[in-house]
């Protein structure tokens, strides 16, 4: 095994998967940072000009139950504080200082418990750090595998069988047996593979290995001139099947080249039906969200100019929440009971401020209702994250198809029925398979089919449907039982 100048394709794809996870984690971190900044700004607006008063922690409060809100008594009123972020939780009966929002006696927080953006981001940076560590570990593992393949260490001759991974249907493992292993003997180790290089599955192969065949060891295998690069250190045998009885070593044959590669048109990214529907839906949703947000912002600006008036919250009923408000209209003092919607989180009693519509005095709004940008910002940010993740996945999928069509066209034999499709070479044993695919290609007939790309589990390849000039995309699978239709 000679070390190449750059990473081989299987190791390159392995590293790219880790890099994509880092990009997704970074996008999530940016989204969380944006929402946290919005929350901090909202918190500062709510408690601008707050009054600091003394309060007593309710005796029935039990800290450590997972709830970060603290019930306190301010005079005769029992009020729930906002979530405690950085201040320690007080004990029952303790006297604490709390901040009461101006004009909102029911909106209270502990002093020293402001919304700390750096502390919250420090907790959210964990997934990003984990992805970064895993990506660095994958790069280090790829370097070690290439160094092991190019090293001067001893080479072991073993018998190997490529079998589907018990975890993913798009991954495979190489089960290694001794040359003198009896029929039904368990494998020595199992090596997760980055790619099967198109070798047949469930067939005993003569394998040359470099490394120590033990669990957690680094093994690089070769079958003929084909190198099987590992994706992780070797694992123990576990419950892997034993060596099949009565099977001799089979020299793997390469997929033959197609004599006349069929001319096909490469599928375009922006002409797929699913892509067009998704783009139209995203544009429609974005337009509605933007127009709705503009309307809400205009309403907020208009309501913020309404005159403020003192009010007493009377409490909730079946018809909603109402307040007893006193206001000045047409040069005289008026008093009325006005509904204001939901105020289940607002303490009853006097001391509240409401905004009264000057054009309709019977319409009022609690002052706290103006400080709720979290929900629209959160949904908008999450929608943007999902849209960007979907766009990146579709672009990566399109690049895989283009890369597959740029390769050589080869001829495969299609076997199976409507429930599963087996792709193999003409010289493979009857029970062997290079990979499994969807059942659509099985309806094209029993003649050899020309395909381009990686005919292996996890690989992307394209084929041409008879009578059509459009390329059909497939993704190889390692397990066939998951291709069965759903049955109750």
Secondary structure, 3 states (H helix, E strand, C coil): CCCCCCCCHHHHHHHHHHHHHHHHHHHHHHHHHHHHHHHHHHHHHHCCCCEEEEEEECCCCCCCCCCCCCEEEECCEEEEECCCCCCCCCCCCCEEEEEECCCCCCCEEECCCCCCHHHHHHHHCHHHHHHHHHHHHHHHHHHHHHHHHHCCCCEEEEEEEEEECCCCCCCEEEEEECCCCCCCCCCCEEEEECCCCCCCECCEEEEEEECCCCCCCCCEEEECCEEECECCCCECCCCCCCCCCCCCCCCCCCCCECCCCCCCECCCHHHCHHHHHHHHHHHHHHHHHHHHHHHHHHHHHHHHCCEEEEEEEEEEECCEEEEEEEEEECCEEEEEEEEEECCCCCCCEEEEEEEECCCCCCCEEEHHHHCCCHHHHHHHHHHHHHHHHHHHHHHHHHHHHHHHHCCCEEEEEEEECCCCEEEECCCCCCCCECEEECHHHHHHCCCCEEEEECCCCCCEEEEECCCCCEEEEEECECCCHHHCCCCC
